[in-house]
Amino acid sequence: MIALQLDDLRQHSDMLRLRTGKSVMVRFVEPRDADALQDYFRSLSVRSRYNRFLGAMSELPQTQLDHFIHVGEADRFTVIATMPIDGIETIVGEARYAFDADTSSFEFGLSVDDRWQGHGIGSALLKNLECRAAAFGAERLFGDTLRSNDVMIGLARKSGFAFTNSPGDWKLVRFEKHIERAPQEIPCASWRLAARQIAHQAAV
C-alpha cells in the first residue's frame, strides 16, 4: 500500500470539469465540514438517502458522522464534491472509500445532491475515484447498490463496470472494474503525489 501524506489535505484536491462546462472541486472532508455534511445528507430525498445507505435513514448518527469527517481512520476516506453557489462553497456530492491491501481492492459508495443529478457530477466523481484507487495501487474497484437503484446501476454501466451478485445479500448487486495502475497520465492529485513518492522511494 502507498502511504499518502495527509498532513496537508488540500494538496489532494482535484478540480473536475463537468460536461456542462461547470467545475467541481473534490477534496477530503475536514472536521470543520461536519455541519455542512450533515445538512447535505438531510437535504437528500428519502429515496436518495435510502439508496446511499441501503436502508431508511434521515441523517447520519453522530458516531457515523465522526467517522466520516476523520480522514484515514481505519483506512477509510471521505471526499466531498463542492461548487460555489451564491458565493458559498456548497456540497453537491460525496463519496466514501476504503482500500484493502490484502486483496488490492478499492470499495466505495457515493451520492449526488438530487438538484444536481444529471449534470455529470456522478460520472466525474466516479472517474476521480478510479484515479484515487490507482494511487493506492488497487487492481479492482467495486461497490454494492440496491437492485432497485437504477441511477447508480446506469452510472456504473456507462462507466464500464461489470455486474455480479453481491455476496450474502440478494437485494444488492455488485459492480466492479479492473483498473490499470500505471497509466502515463491520470488527472488527479492523489496519483501525482503517489507517483512522486514511488519515485522517491525507488531513488533511496
N, C-alpha and C positions, 0 to 999 in steps of 0.2 A: 504494500500500500504506500502511496505517496503522501508524506506528511505535509500538508499545506500549512503555511504560516498564516495564522488568522489574527495576528496582533493588530493589523490594520484591515478591518473588514471591508472598507470601501475600495481597496485595491482589487477586490474580487467582483466589483460591479461591472455589468455589461449594459451597453445601450443597444437595444434591438429596434430595427426598423420594421414597421408593420406594412402590410400590403396597401393600406390606406394612405401611406405616406407619413403617418404619425410615428413617434418613437416612444418606447417604454424603457425604463431602467429596471434591470433585475439586480437586486442586491441582497446580501444576507440581512435577515431581520436582526434588530437590536433590541435590548430591553426597553429602550425608550419608545418602541413601536407597539408595546403591549396593548394599550387602549385602542389604537388605530386598528390593530389586527383583530381585536375582539369586535370592534364596530363593523369591520369588514364582514366577518362571519355572520354577525347578526343581520346584516343587510342582504345577505344572500336569500334567494327564495327558499321556501321549505323544500322544494324538490332538489335544488342545487346543494343544500346542506345535507340532505338525505343521501344524495349520490356521492358527495365528498367523503362523508363519514360512515357510509354503508349502514345508516340507521338514523332514527329520529334524534335530532339534537338542535336546540335553539341557540346555543353558544358553546364556546369551549369551557369546560370546567377549569377552575383556576390552576389545578395541578397540571393539566394538559397544556394550558396556555404557558405556564412556566417552562415546560419542556420545549415548546415551540420557539420561544424567544432566546433560548440559550444555545447558540451555535456550537455544534461539535459534541454536545452532551450525548453520551452513549453512541457516538459515531453517527449521529443524526443531525441533519441540517435543514434549515428553513430559509427559503428565499421569497421575496415579495417583488411583484411587478408593479411599478408606480408610474404615474403620469401627473404632470401639473394640471390641475383643474381649478380654474378661478384663482390661480396663483398659489394653490396649496398642493403639496405633494400628496397624492391620493393613491391608495392601494386599489389596483384593478384586477389583481390575480395573485396567487401564491402557489408554492409547491414545497413539499417536504420530501426529503430523500435520505437514503442510507446506503452505505457501501459495505458489502460483505467480502472481505479479503479472501476467505476460505473458498468461496465459490466464484470469485471475481464477478459478482452480480451487484447491480445497482437498482434498488427498488424505489419507487416514487409514487406520489399521489399529488394531484393538483386541482385547482379550481379557478374559475374566472368570474368576475362580477357579472351578474345577469345583464346589466345595462351595457356591458362591453363585449358580450359574446357576439361572434360573427365579424369581429374586426381583425381577426388574425392573431390575437394575443395568445390563445391556446397553442397554435401551431408554432409561434415564435418561442414560447416558453418551453415547449417540448423539445425543440431543436437545441435550445440552450442547455437543457438537461442532458441531452446526448453528449454535448461538449463537456459538461462538468463530469459526466461519467468517464469519458476518455481521460480526463485529468487525473482521475483516481486509478487509471489502469484497468477499468472494468471491461469485461468482454461481453457482458449481457445486461440489457436494460429491460426492466419489466414493471408492470403494475397490475393490480386487480381492480375490477369495477363490477357493478351490478349488471346483470344481463339486460336490464331494462334501461340502462344509461346509454341511450342512442347517441348522444352528443359525444361522449368520451370514446365510445366504440368507433364512431365515424372519424374522429380526430386521429385515433391510433391507426385505423386502416389507411387513412390518407397519408400518414407519416411512415408507412411501410412496415408496421408491426404485424407479426403473425399472431394467431389466436389459438388458445388451448383452454382446457378446463382448469379452473383454479383448484388446487389440492384441498380437499376437505370441506368445500362449501359449494353445493350445486347452484346456489343463487348467483355466484360470481363467475366471471370469465377473466382469464389472464391474457394480457397482450405482452409480447416480448419481442426483442430485436437484438440481433448480434451487432456489435459496434466495433469498428476498427480503432485501434489505439493510437496509431501513428500517422494520421494524415498530415501532409505538409503544413496545411493551414486550417486551423479550426478557430473561428472568430469568437473566442470568449477568453476573458481574463484568467479564468481558472486554469485553462490549458496553457496559456503563455507562461504563467508563473510556475506551473508544474514542470514545463519543459526546461525552464531555466534551472530549476532545482535539480532535474535529472542531469543536465549538462554539467552543473557544478559538482554533483556527486561523482560523475564519471572522471572529472578532471582531478579530483582529490586523490 
